[in-house]
């Protein structure tokens, strides 16, 4: 199934960021989730429960339909039940 921007709007998106340094070592893991407010060629905007807005680039290649179930966040210990979509990102931090 090809995901389109409009498929995400109003849906719960669980997103994980893995940050790497210039030596390709993991320096940080961040996990966020929330409801997609906007999604188009300008980006994907998620509203989290703690009122943060998370911006993702307008690239759907890292987003997939989530399998039903419980997802335990490694960074907070929270459990998210049945998110609609999952997105994973690798981010390189320049020193």
C-alpha positions in Angstrom: 0.0 0.0 0.0 1.4 3.3 -1.0 0.8 5.9 1.7 -0.3 9.4 0.6 -0.1 12.6 2.7 -3.9 12.7 3.1 -3.9 9.2 4.6 -2.0 10.5 7.6 -4.2 13.5 8.6 -6.1 12.8 11.8 -4.2 9.6 12.4 -1.8 8.6 15.2 1.8 8.6 14.1 4.6 7.1 16.2 8.0 8.4 15.1 11.5 7.4 16.2 14.6 9.4 15.6 18.1 7.9 15.9 20.9 10.5 16.1 24.4 9.6 14.9 27.7 11.6 15.3 30.3 11.9 12.6 31.8 8.6 13.7 28.5 6.8 13.0 27.9 6.2 16.7 24.4 6.5 18.1 24.3 9.6 20.4 20.6 9.8 21.1 17.2 8.1 20.6 14.0 10.1 20.6 10.5 8.7 20.3 7.4 10.9 19.9 3.8 10.2 19.0 0.7 12.2 18.3 -2.0 13.1 15.8 -1.1 14.3 12.4 -2.5 17.8 12.0 -1.2 18.6 8.5 0.6 16.6 5.9 1.6 17.9 2.4 4.6 18.9 0.3 5.7 21.3 3.1 6.0 18.6 5.7 4.2 16.4 8.2 3.1 18.1 11.4 2.2 16.1 14.5 0.6 17.5 17.6 1.8 15.5 20.7 -0.2 15.1 23.9 2.2 17.4 25.7 1.4 20.2 23.2 4.6 20.0 21.2 4.5 20.2 17.5 6.8 17.8 15.7 7.9 18.5 12.2 8.9 15.8 9.7 10.2 16.4 6.2 7.7 15.7 3.4 9.2 12.3 2.7 6.9 9.3 3.1 9.5 6.6 2.4 10.2 6.1 6.1 6.5 5.8 7.0 4.5 2.6 7.1 1.2 1.3 8.4 1.6 0.1 11.9 0.7 -3.4 12.9 -2.0 -3.6 15.6 -0.5 -4.0 19.1 1.2 -2.3 22.0 4.4 -0.3 21.3 6.6 0.4 24.4 8.7 3.5 24.0 12.3 2.8 25.0 13.0 6.5 25.8 10.0 7.1 28.2 8.6 3.7 29.1 5.1 4.7 27.8 3.0 2.2 25.9 1.2 3.2 22.8 -1.7 1.0 21.7 -2.5 0.6 18.0 -1.0 3.6 16.4 -2.0 4.0 12.8 1.4 4.7 11.3 5.1 4.4 12.3 7.9 6.5 10.9 11.7 6.1 11.6 14.4 8.5 10.9 18.2 8.5 11.1 19.7 11.9 11.7 23.4 12.7 11.5 24.6 15.5 13.8 27.6 17.4 12.4 30.2 18.3 15.0 
